[in-house]
Amino acid sequence: MQQLHALAEAIGLVRTWWDVDGAPQTVSDASLATIAAALGYPAATEVEIAASLAQVDSERAQPPAMIVADVGRPTPLPAALAHARITADDGTARELDVSNWMLPPVDEAGYHALTINGHALTLAVAPRQCPSVEALGKGRIWGPAVQIPALRGAAPKSFGTFAELAEAIDTFAACGADAVAINPVHALFAGYGHDFSPYSPSSRLYLNAAMGDPVLLGLPPLEGDEVVEEAALIDWETALPQRLAQMRGLFARLDAATRERVARSNAPHGEGLVRQALYDALDVHFRAQGLHGWQTWPAPFHAPEGDAVAAFARDNAEEVEFHLFTQWLARESLVCVQQRARVSGMAVGLLADLAVGVHTGGSDAWAMRGTLLQGLTIGAPPDPLGPHGQNWNLTGFSPRGLARSGYAPWIATIRAALATSGALRIDHAFGLARLWVVPEGQPSSAGAYLTYPFDDLIRLVALEAHLAGALIVAEDLGTMPYGFGPAIARRGMLGMRVLWFERADDDGFIGTQDYDAQAVAMTGTHDTATVAGWWTGRDLDWAEKLGRLPEHTSRVEADDRRDWDRGLLWASLTHDASSRPAPNDPAPVVEAALRRIGAAPCGLAIAPLEDLLAEREQPNLPGTITEHPNWRRRLDAPLSALLAEPDTAARVHALDEARKG
């Protein structure tokens, strides 16, 4: 199957890859053929493979829509433009090979119009590096990572919204924080109480409308929140439909002046925003009939530009306007939060989070089929920690689609995230270099790595960060593709250095001075055990309950291993192994861990709110859906009251003092 392998290489499918143990793995020919076909290159027979190879050659001969370059550096002319026709005075013409020509350096970062051989395109010129923490002029800074729905404010609500986030901004600014990291606030499915994971959005271009708060924008509060019974866990199945109904009530009471205000604010966001509102209206309409995801809708509604969709928009104009209102409410609420952060003196404000992909049945997948993977989902390959691999049931951009679109959807996605924040974390940033793609309906083991135009994608991130004046954090946890680390470092992007993973060859925890300065120091993430949970073995309780202890390891053996690790951690944190706290006394360990990341040479330190509060439960347990209450936990009291408690105040002060010491 030499030709199949040649096709795989030509379209960016990696046939041989190395697992976490460094052992080579080979993708089957059957998987290569199936994935190639899903990417638009049929490969079931030799004839199809030959035609697909010819198709690749034809596509490479097409002039690009965009050239991405570095500021101040010459750029090789793309092969598709590397020819010119010269016509002599006598009318004869000849082809001139200019394959070695270089575009001259451009000294100004930005997007520039360019014409080569009569072909108009965009030249995107990226700065050498993203904005840095040092450029903020405040030394080493810190901030918490919060789960917005978990927040409680002064008024009762079923879950926290941007109003509670605004209160958190005020509270943490008074504590000395310069950033507040948040989970993705991308658009989910309107009023749907089941797909509520922030990492499985309907769209990454628009916002979770349930998070908007009218009071932030000078409108009356939603009716009904005052009778909410606040529980320890969020009942999303009830809360999201209730919030949608409350917003309908508010929308019905809007006066003409407010409607005009909304329309004026929405107008610059153009057709894309209208299409998002139209999708939400269709989704609500068909979900009432038991249909979820655009693939289950009647066929005439599969095409956004089709007659059936246009007729629905005309017949349901008020419903579409309602969803335009909810997007306005969320967007302007978040703008208000970020402005509040800057007014309070925060150097960064919100550190937003960009999910790695979108739900296959969501609005992005409906509206952008030409640029997203079709018939493929993304995930992770099998490894010792997950023998069956992972299938996240998400879709992402297609390399072919990105090239044809001149990277327009990628630029729009980054720009949307930076519009309301001062920094951006890119979830699973390895996906900028390669993604594990799996044929729909097949196990993760049938997948393969698909390569992406890494250099161009990170150049565009750097350019958008430059234009927005924002920091970029690239989540680089896991098996790193070759060359990834040095590449993001050269671009001035910050990696992530999480306490649990910063260990030496002898399994001990590395010292403060050994943390990478060009990274974010963290005690944990939403996917890891909290410090208190790890110290007390709460994560082992969950592993035992769910049958997820390491293979051939009993709970007694796991406890023995943890006891040894406690000694290693405490010795590293305090240089005194003799006086370590008991397993049921995590408070001193939490404070020491916060001091550890506070003293790290990293320009930015982030501590999950759960660690500042010494909580034992983590927000999310990877690999579970209903077995663990993922994304449901709420704080016990309003944040301001919790941070005022003496023990918590001491921990926050310890982190702030270590940062500024």
VMD Tcl script that draws the C-alpha trace (Angstrom):
set ca {
  {0.00 0.00 0.00}
  {2.82 2.37 -0.85}
  {0.49 4.79 -2.63}
  {-1.87 4.89 0.36}
  {1.06 5.72 2.62}
  {2.15 8.44 0.17}
  {-1.37 9.90 0.26}
  {-1.43 9.81 4.06}
  {1.85 11.71 4.19}
  {0.64 14.22 1.61}
  {-2.52 15.10 3.57}
  {-0.83 15.17 6.98}
  {-1.82 11.80 8.45}
  {0.93 10.38 10.63}
  {1.34 6.64 10.04}
  {3.88 5.98 12.81}
  {3.79 7.69 16.19}
  {5.34 7.20 19.62}
  {3.30 6.62 22.77}
  {3.97 7.95 26.27}
  {6.51 5.16 26.89}
  {8.41 6.03 23.71}
  {7.29 2.87 21.92}
  {6.49 3.18 18.21}
  {2.89 2.59 17.12}
  {1.64 2.09 13.56}
  {-1.78 3.13 12.27}
  {-3.52 0.43 10.24}
  {-4.06 0.88 6.52}
  {-7.80 0.51 7.09}
  {-7.79 3.48 9.47}
  {-5.68 5.56 7.11}
  {-8.10 4.91 4.25}
  {-11.18 5.70 6.34}
  {-9.73 8.92 7.76}
  {-8.44 10.03 4.35}
  {-11.92 9.60 2.89}
  {-13.44 11.65 5.73}
  {-10.91 14.40 4.97}
  {-12.13 14.47 1.36}
  {-9.60 12.12 -0.23}
  {-11.21 8.77 -1.16}
  {-8.75 5.89 -0.71}
  {-10.70 2.62 -0.95}
  {-9.06 1.51 -4.22}
  {-5.87 2.18 -6.16}
  {-7.89 4.25 -8.63}
  {-9.32 6.39 -5.83}
  {-5.91 6.82 -4.24}
  {-4.41 7.95 -7.56}
  {-7.24 10.44 -8.03}
  {-6.79 11.74 -4.49}
  {-3.05 12.21 -5.01}
  {-3.83 14.18 -8.16}
  {-6.33 16.22 -6.14}
  {-3.60 17.05 -3.60}
  {-1.32 18.25 -6.41}
  {-4.14 20.37 -7.83}
  {-4.84 21.95 -4.45}
  {-1.19 22.76 -3.92}
  {-1.17 24.56 -7.26}
  {-3.95 26.91 -6.12}
  {-2.83 30.36 -4.95}
  {-3.29 30.79 -1.18}
  {-5.78 33.21 0.33}
  {-3.25 34.26 2.97}
  {0.49 34.26 3.50}
  {1.62 34.33 7.12}
  {5.01 35.90 7.82}
  {7.18 37.20 10.64}
  {7.78 40.89 11.12}
  {11.13 42.08 9.76}
  {11.94 38.82 7.98}
  {11.77 37.88 4.28}
  {9.25 35.17 3.42}
  {9.57 32.48 0.74}
  {7.03 32.86 -2.04}
  {4.48 30.02 -1.86}
  {4.96 27.38 -4.53}
  {1.56 28.09 -6.08}
  {2.68 31.67 -6.79}
  {6.23 30.83 -7.79}
  {5.85 31.55 -11.48}
  {5.35 34.58 -13.66}
  {4.62 35.16 -17.32}
  {6.82 37.68 -19.15}
  {5.60 39.13 -22.44}
  {8.24 40.61 -24.75}
  {7.77 43.61 -27.02}
  {7.15 41.31 -29.96}
  {4.25 39.70 -28.15}
  {5.92 36.41 -27.34}
  {5.49 35.10 -23.83}
  {7.56 32.85 -21.64}
  {7.25 31.45 -18.14}
  {9.74 32.67 -15.55}
  {10.60 30.45 -12.58}
  {10.63 32.59 -9.43}
  {10.57 29.69 -6.96}
  {13.52 31.16 -5.09}
  {11.97 34.59 -4.75}
  {11.36 36.00 -1.32}
  {8.81 38.51 -0.20}
  {10.73 41.45 1.29}
  {10.53 42.06 5.03}
  {7.59 44.03 6.43}
  {8.32 45.95 9.61}
  {4.77 46.50 10.79}
  {2.78 43.66 12.39}
  {-0.76 43.40 11.08}
  {-2.84 42.36 8.10}
  {-1.79 43.82 4.74}
  {-3.31 43.58 1.26}
  {-0.95 41.98 -1.25}
  {-1.10 41.25 -4.98}
  {1.28 38.77 -6.60}
  {1.07 37.95 -10.30}
  {-2.42 39.40 -10.37}
  {-3.61 37.32 -7.39}
  {-4.96 39.35 -4.45}
  {-4.37 37.90 -1.00}
  {-3.73 38.90 2.61}
  {-0.26 39.09 4.11}
  {-0.47 38.50 7.87}
  {2.70 39.74 9.55}
  {3.20 38.42 13.07}
  {5.31 40.02 15.78}
  {8.28 38.06 17.07}
  {6.58 37.45 20.42}
  {3.30 37.75 22.27}
  {2.97 40.44 24.95}
  {4.81 39.47 28.13}
  {4.06 39.59 31.84}
  {7.14 41.75 32.31}
  {5.71 44.38 29.98}
  {2.83 44.89 32.41}
  {5.30 46.55 34.78}
  {3.98 44.96 37.97}
  {6.56 42.26 38.61}
  {5.38 38.74 39.37}
  {1.59 38.62 39.44}
  {-1.00 36.08 40.53}
  {-4.65 35.24 40.29}
  {-7.21 32.57 41.17}
  {-8.88 30.16 38.76}
  {-12.62 30.15 39.36}
  {-15.57 28.12 38.16}
  {-18.13 30.84 37.46}
  {-21.22 28.67 38.08}
  {-19.80 27.68 41.49}
  {-19.77 31.28 42.72}
  {-22.37 32.60 45.11}
  {-23.16 36.28 45.44}
  {-25.34 38.45 47.61}
  {-28.50 37.47 45.70}
  {-29.72 33.86 45.51}
  {-29.33 32.09 42.16}
  {-29.32 28.54 40.86}
  {-25.74 29.05 39.62}
  {-23.17 31.80 39.40}
  {-23.24 34.19 36.43}
  {-21.19 37.12 35.20}
  {-22.69 39.17 38.03}
  {-21.02 36.88 40.60}
  {-17.86 36.99 38.50}
  {-17.91 40.79 38.75}
  {-18.17 40.49 42.54}
  {-15.25 38.04 42.50}
  {-13.19 40.52 40.49}
  {-13.78 43.21 43.11}
  {-12.95 40.83 45.94}
  {-9.74 39.47 44.44}
  {-8.53 42.87 43.27}
  {-8.69 43.97 46.89}
  {-6.54 40.93 47.78}
  {-3.80 41.93 45.33}
  {-4.68 39.67 42.38}
  {-4.03 40.89 38.84}
  {-5.86 38.13 36.95}
  {-8.84 35.82 37.33}
  {-8.72 32.65 35.23}
  {-12.09 31.31 34.09}
  {-13.24 28.20 32.27}
  {-14.64 28.57 28.74}
  {-17.74 30.74 28.48}
  {-18.52 29.65 24.92}
  {-22.11 29.27 23.74}
  {-23.85 26.10 24.91}
  {-27.27 24.90 23.75}
  {-29.93 27.45 24.72}
  {-31.89 26.32 27.77}
  {-30.69 22.72 27.46}
  {-29.81 21.18 30.82}
  {-27.76 18.19 29.70}
  {-24.78 19.29 27.55}
  {-23.45 21.72 30.16}
  {-19.71 20.98 30.08}
  {-17.88 24.22 29.24}
  {-15.49 22.17 27.10}
  {-18.24 20.85 24.78}
  {-19.63 24.10 23.37}
  {-22.05 24.71 20.55}
  {-19.90 27.62 19.37}
  {-16.55 29.13 20.29}
  {-17.42 32.39 18.54}
  {-20.30 33.34 20.83}
  {-21.11 33.19 24.51}
  {-23.05 31.10 27.00}
  {-26.19 33.23 27.12}
  {-27.19 31.84 30.52}
  {-24.26 33.72 32.07}
  {-25.47 37.21 31.18}
  {-26.90 39.40 33.93}
  {-29.21 42.35 33.24}
  {-28.35 44.21 36.46}
  {-24.78 44.75 35.23}
  {-26.22 46.63 32.27}
  {-28.75 48.73 34.15}
  {-31.76 46.53 33.36}
  {-34.27 45.05 35.84}
  {-33.23 41.74 37.42}
  {-34.59 38.44 36.19}
  {-37.78 37.50 37.96}
  {-37.83 34.31 40.01}
  {-34.24 34.18 41.29}
  {-35.37 35.46 44.68}
  {-37.19 32.19 45.37}
  {-34.37 29.90 44.26}
  {-33.30 27.28 46.77}
  {-29.52 27.22 46.56}
  {-28.21 23.67 46.76}
  {-24.68 22.30 47.14}
  {-24.82 20.90 43.60}
  {-26.22 22.69 40.57}
  {-29.29 21.06 39.08}
  {-28.49 22.04 35.49}
  {-31.40 20.03 34.11}
  {-33.78 22.40 35.91}
  {-31.69 25.56 36.13}
  {-30.94 26.13 32.43}
  {-34.53 25.81 31.17}
  {-35.58 28.05 34.07}
  {-32.99 30.69 33.15}
  {-34.16 30.66 29.52}
  {-37.75 31.19 30.67}
  {-36.66 34.06 32.94}
  {-34.86 35.72 30.04}
  {-37.96 35.38 27.88}
  {-39.87 37.22 30.57}
  {-37.29 40.01 30.65}
  {-37.24 40.27 26.85}
  {-41.04 40.59 26.76}
  {-40.81 43.59 29.12}
  {-38.16 45.51 27.16}
  {-39.19 48.93 25.91}
  {-38.53 50.15 22.38}
  {-35.50 52.21 23.42}
  {-33.77 49.18 24.96}
  {-34.51 47.05 21.90}
  {-32.95 49.74 19.75}
  {-29.94 49.84 22.09}
  {-29.50 46.07 21.66}
  {-29.84 46.29 17.88}
  {-27.22 49.06 17.60}
  {-24.78 47.12 19.77}
  {-25.30 43.90 17.79}
  {-25.05 45.49 14.33}
  {-21.21 45.44 14.06}
  {-21.21 41.71 14.76}
  {-22.91 41.11 11.45}
  {-24.33 38.02 9.81}
  {-22.40 35.60 12.04}
  {-24.27 36.72 15.15}
  {-27.60 36.52 13.33}
  {-26.78 32.98 12.26}
  {-25.96 32.03 15.85}
  {-29.32 33.39 17.02}
  {-31.05 31.57 14.17}
  {-29.37 28.31 15.14}
  {-30.48 28.76 18.76}
  {-34.06 29.42 17.63}
  {-34.02 26.31 15.44}
  {-32.42 24.23 18.17}
  {-35.07 25.19 20.71}
  {-37.81 24.58 18.13}
  {-36.66 21.11 17.11}
  {-35.59 20.06 20.61}
  {-39.22 20.41 21.65}
  {-39.84 17.63 19.11}
  {-37.14 15.42 20.62}
  {-34.43 16.35 18.07}
  {-31.03 17.43 19.39}
  {-28.23 18.52 17.07}
  {-28.63 19.84 13.53}
  {-27.99 16.40 11.98}
  {-31.31 15.19 13.44}
  {-33.32 18.10 12.01}
  {-35.31 17.64 8.79}
  {-32.91 17.68 5.83}
  {-34.04 21.06 4.40}
  {-32.75 22.73 7.59}
  {-29.24 21.28 7.33}
  {-28.04 24.12 5.10}
  {-27.92 27.50 6.89}
  {-28.35 29.34 3.59}
  {-31.28 27.17 2.45}
  {-34.84 28.25 1.72}
  {-36.30 26.37 4.70}
  {-34.02 28.21 7.13}
  {-34.79 31.56 5.52}
  {-38.53 30.88 5.78}
  {-38.16 29.89 9.45}
  {-36.27 33.13 10.14}
  {-39.07 35.17 8.56}
  {-41.84 33.32 10.36}
  {-40.04 33.41 13.73}
  {-38.43 36.83 13.64}
  {-39.33 37.59 17.27}
  {-37.74 34.34 18.47}
  {-34.54 35.10 16.55}
  {-34.53 38.61 18.03}
  {-34.84 37.09 21.50}
  {-31.70 35.01 21.00}
  {-29.90 38.06 19.63}
  {-30.85 39.76 22.89}
  {-29.46 36.94 25.05}
  {-26.15 37.08 23.18}
  {-26.04 40.84 23.67}
  {-26.76 40.40 27.36}
  {-23.90 37.91 27.78}
  {-21.41 39.85 25.67}
  {-22.00 43.23 27.25}
  {-22.07 41.70 30.75}
  {-18.64 40.17 30.15}
  {-17.34 43.44 28.71}
  {-18.53 45.10 31.92}
  {-16.68 42.52 34.04}
  {-13.39 43.05 32.18}
  {-13.75 46.83 32.40}
  {-14.38 46.47 36.12}
  {-11.19 44.44 36.46}
  {-9.13 47.10 34.73}
  {-10.70 49.93 36.74}
  {-9.88 48.02 39.93}
  {-6.20 48.05 38.94}
  {-5.81 44.48 37.67}
  {-3.05 44.27 35.07}
  {-4.70 41.41 33.18}
  {-8.26 40.99 34.36}
  {-9.90 37.93 32.86}
  {-7.76 35.03 31.67}
  {-10.16 33.35 29.26}
  {-10.08 29.72 28.15}
  {-10.42 28.44 24.57}
  {-11.87 24.93 24.29}
  {-10.09 22.54 21.92}
  {-13.17 21.87 19.80}
  {-16.94 22.14 19.44}
  {-19.93 19.81 19.73}
  {-20.56 18.00 16.45}
  {-24.25 18.98 16.57}
  {-23.70 22.62 17.53}
  {-23.94 25.94 15.75}
  {-20.30 26.13 14.61}
  {-20.56 22.67 13.07}
  {-23.81 23.73 11.37}
  {-22.55 27.06 10.07}
  {-18.92 26.25 9.23}
  {-19.00 22.79 7.67}
  {-16.54 23.85 4.99}
  {-13.82 24.50 7.55}
  {-14.52 21.81 10.18}
  {-13.74 18.11 10.19}
  {-16.61 15.99 8.89}
  {-17.10 12.34 9.83}
  {-14.26 12.59 12.35}
  {-14.11 13.43 16.05}
  {-11.09 14.38 18.13}
  {-9.62 12.80 21.24}
  {-6.48 11.09 22.50}
  {-4.74 7.82 21.55}
  {-4.59 4.78 23.83}
  {-1.92 4.97 26.51}
  {-1.14 3.21 29.83}
  {-3.46 5.57 31.71}
  {-6.27 5.07 29.18}
  {-5.86 1.74 27.38}
  {-8.87 2.44 25.17}
  {-7.93 6.03 24.38}
  {-10.31 8.96 24.56}
  {-12.96 10.20 22.17}
  {-14.16 13.65 23.17}
  {-16.97 13.58 20.57}
  {-15.95 17.04 19.44}
  {-15.00 18.34 16.04}
  {-12.32 20.87 15.15}
  {-10.94 22.75 12.21}
  {-9.89 20.90 9.07}
  {-6.37 21.77 7.84}
  {-7.73 21.79 4.29}
  {-10.60 24.05 5.33}
  {-8.28 26.44 7.12}
  {-6.08 26.78 4.03}
  {-9.02 27.39 1.71}
  {-10.50 30.02 4.04}
  {-7.26 31.90 4.56}
  {-7.43 30.98 8.26}
  {-10.46 33.26 8.68}
  {-12.32 31.01 11.19}
  {-9.20 30.55 13.33}
  {-8.58 34.30 13.42}
  {-12.23 34.92 14.29}
  {-12.10 32.34 17.10}
  {-9.01 33.86 18.72}
  {-10.34 37.38 18.26}
  {-13.68 36.51 19.85}
  {-11.95 35.08 22.92}
  {-9.69 38.13 23.32}
  {-12.50 40.65 22.86}
  {-13.50 40.41 26.52}
  {-10.28 39.34 28.28}
  {-6.70 40.34 28.97}
  {-5.21 36.88 28.46}
  {-6.15 33.58 26.84}
  {-5.37 29.98 27.72}
  {-5.48 27.62 24.73}
  {-6.77 24.26 25.91}
  {-4.80 21.25 24.57}
  {-2.52 23.56 22.63}
  {-0.78 20.52 21.13}
  {-3.77 20.56 18.78}
  {-2.14 23.48 16.98}
  {0.48 20.99 15.80}
  {-1.49 17.73 15.66}
  {-4.83 16.27 16.70}
  {-5.85 12.67 17.24}
  {-8.79 12.16 14.87}
  {-11.18 9.21 15.07}
  {-13.72 8.05 12.46}
  {-17.22 8.67 13.83}
  {-18.64 5.60 15.54}
  {-15.25 3.89 15.92}
  {-13.07 3.46 19.00}
  {-10.19 5.82 19.67}
  {-7.74 3.05 18.76}
  {-8.89 3.40 15.12}
  {-7.63 6.98 15.02}
  {-4.47 8.68 13.82}
  {-2.62 11.95 14.32}
  {-3.47 14.67 11.80}
  {-0.90 17.43 11.43}
  {-1.80 21.12 11.33}
  {-0.01 24.21 9.97}
  {1.55 24.84 13.38}
  {3.88 27.70 12.43}
  {1.11 29.68 10.78}
  {-1.40 29.06 13.58}
  {0.93 30.26 16.34}
  {2.00 33.25 14.25}
  {-1.66 34.24 13.97}
  {-2.16 33.76 17.71}
  {0.83 36.02 18.34}
  {-0.55 38.62 15.93}
  {-4.00 38.66 17.52}
  {-2.45 38.79 21.01}
  {-0.32 41.72 19.87}
  {-3.33 43.59 18.51}
  {-5.28 42.93 21.73}
  {-2.33 43.50 24.09}
  {-3.03 40.13 25.72}
  {-1.01 37.32 27.28}
  {-1.20 33.82 25.79}
  {-1.02 30.61 27.85}
  {-0.55 27.39 25.87}
  {-1.69 24.31 27.81}
  {1.25 21.96 27.26}
  {0.50 19.10 29.65}
  {0.96 15.57 28.35}
  {3.01 14.02 25.55}
  {4.50 16.99 23.72}
  {4.98 16.90 19.94}
  {8.57 17.32 18.80}
  {9.62 20.96 18.70}
  {6.44 22.26 20.33}
  {8.04 23.58 23.53}
  {10.81 25.62 21.89}
  {8.36 27.00 19.32}
  {5.89 28.43 21.85}
  {8.78 29.70 23.97}
  {10.18 31.64 21.01}
  {6.74 33.18 20.52}
  {6.59 34.32 24.14}
  {3.66 32.06 24.99}
  {3.48 30.78 28.55}
  {3.45 27.06 29.23}
  {1.88 25.51 32.34}
  {3.88 24.14 35.25}
  {1.53 22.31 37.59}
  {2.78 21.22 41.02}
  {1.82 17.55 40.58}
  {3.73 17.14 37.33}
  {6.91 19.00 38.30}
  {8.92 16.01 39.46}
  {12.57 15.01 39.15}
  {13.98 11.79 37.74}
  {13.99 10.26 41.23}
  {10.23 11.03 41.52}
  {10.76 13.82 44.01}
  {9.13 17.22 43.51}
  {11.44 19.81 41.98}
  {12.41 22.93 43.88}
  {10.97 26.39 43.42}
  {14.04 27.65 41.60}
  {13.69 24.93 38.95}
  {10.31 26.08 37.65}
  {10.40 27.36 34.07}
  {10.26 31.15 34.23}
  {8.35 31.35 30.94}
  {5.35 29.50 32.24}
  {2.43 29.81 34.62}
  {3.07 28.25 38.03}
  {-0.02 26.40 39.30}
  {-0.99 24.29 42.30}
  {-3.45 22.42 40.10}
  {-6.09 22.59 37.40}
  {-9.80 21.79 37.29}
  {-8.81 18.27 36.14}
  {-6.40 17.46 38.98}
  {-6.86 16.71 42.65}
  {-6.87 19.73 44.93}
  {-3.93 19.98 47.31}
  {-6.16 19.13 50.27}
  {-7.83 16.34 48.29}
  {-4.49 14.82 47.32}
  {-3.05 15.07 50.84}
  {-6.11 13.43 52.43}
  {-6.44 10.82 49.66}
  {-9.83 12.03 48.49}
  {-8.79 11.38 44.88}
  {-7.97 7.78 45.85}
  {-11.44 7.45 47.35}
  {-12.92 8.35 43.98}
  {-10.52 6.08 42.11}
  {-11.45 3.15 44.33}
  {-15.17 3.90 44.06}
  {-15.05 4.05 40.27}
  {-12.65 1.14 39.78}
  {-9.92 3.43 38.47}
  {-6.96 2.52 40.66}
  {-3.87 1.58 38.62}
  {-4.02 -1.95 37.25}
  {-2.97 -4.65 39.75}
  {-2.88 -2.04 42.56}
  {-4.94 -2.47 45.74}
  {-6.19 0.44 47.81}
  {-3.69 -0.46 50.53}
  {-0.87 -0.31 48.01}
  {-2.16 2.99 46.62}
  {-2.29 4.42 50.16}
  {1.27 3.27 50.84}
  {2.47 4.93 47.66}
  {0.65 8.13 48.56}
  {2.19 8.15 52.02}
  {5.63 7.98 50.43}
  {4.70 10.80 48.05}
  {3.48 12.92 50.95}
  {6.93 12.75 52.41}
  {8.49 13.75 49.09}
  {6.13 16.69 48.67}
  {6.48 17.98 52.22}
  {10.26 17.72 52.08}
  {10.29 19.70 48.86}
  {7.90 22.35 50.15}
  {9.55 22.88 53.53}
  {12.94 21.08 53.48}
  {11.83 19.39 56.68}
  {10.51 15.84 56.30}
  {10.40 15.14 60.04}
  {7.40 17.27 60.94}
  {5.00 16.62 58.14}
  {1.28 17.02 58.91}
  {-1.00 14.04 59.31}
  {-3.09 12.94 56.30}
  {-6.20 14.48 57.87}
  {-4.46 17.84 58.38}
  {-3.99 19.33 54.88}
  {-4.10 23.03 55.83}
  {-0.32 23.50 56.35}
  {0.36 21.67 53.08}
  {-2.04 23.87 51.13}
  {-0.40 27.03 52.43}
  {3.08 25.67 51.69}
  {2.02 24.74 48.15}
  {0.66 28.23 47.57}
  {3.93 29.70 48.81}
  {5.77 27.35 46.43}
  {4.07 28.65 43.30}
  {4.18 32.17 44.70}
  {7.95 32.03 45.01}
  {8.46 30.46 41.57}
  {10.33 32.55 38.99}
  {7.29 32.40 36.66}
  {5.80 35.79 35.84}
  {2.28 34.53 36.55}
  {1.00 32.17 39.24}
  {-2.54 30.75 39.23}
  {-4.16 28.97 42.16}
  {-7.53 27.25 41.78}
  {-10.07 28.78 44.12}
  {-10.52 25.30 45.60}
  {-6.92 25.44 46.83}
  {-7.29 28.92 48.28}
  {-10.27 27.55 50.21}
  {-8.48 24.25 51.04}
  {-11.35 22.27 49.48}
  {-10.97 18.52 49.08}
  {-13.20 18.04 46.03}
  {-12.15 18.93 42.49}
  {-14.51 20.49 39.91}
  {-14.05 17.81 37.24}
  {-12.88 14.21 37.16}
  {-11.61 13.44 33.64}
  {-13.06 10.35 32.02}
  {-16.38 10.61 33.88}
  {-19.71 12.12 32.92}
  {-22.34 11.25 35.54}
  {-20.24 9.14 37.92}
  {-18.75 12.30 39.47}
  {-20.58 15.65 39.89}
  {-18.53 17.40 37.21}
  {-19.15 21.14 36.85}
  {-21.91 21.03 39.48}
  {-20.26 22.02 42.77}
  {-21.10 25.35 44.41}
  {-19.35 27.31 47.11}
  {-20.79 27.11 50.61}
  {-21.25 30.88 50.93}
  {-20.64 34.13 49.04}
  {-17.01 34.46 48.00}
  {-16.39 37.64 49.96}
  {-17.43 35.89 53.18}
  {-15.27 32.84 52.45}
  {-12.16 34.90 51.71}
  {-12.69 36.87 54.91}
  {-12.37 33.73 57.06}
  {-9.03 33.91 58.93}
  {-7.52 30.68 57.59}
  {-8.44 31.49 53.99}
  {-7.29 35.08 54.33}
  {-3.94 33.78 55.61}
  {-3.55 31.49 52.59}
  {-4.36 34.29 50.14}
  {-1.93 36.58 51.93}
  {0.75 33.88 51.80}
  {0.43 33.65 48.03}
  {0.36 37.42 47.56}
  {3.36 37.87 49.87}
  {5.38 35.17 48.08}
  {4.66 36.79 44.73}
  {5.73 40.22 45.84}
  {8.49 39.22 48.20}
}
mol new
graphics top color blue
foreach p $ca { graphics top sphere $p radius 0.5 }
foreach p [lrange $ca 0 end-1] q [lrange $ca 1 end] { graphics top cylinder $p $q radius 0.2 }
display resetview
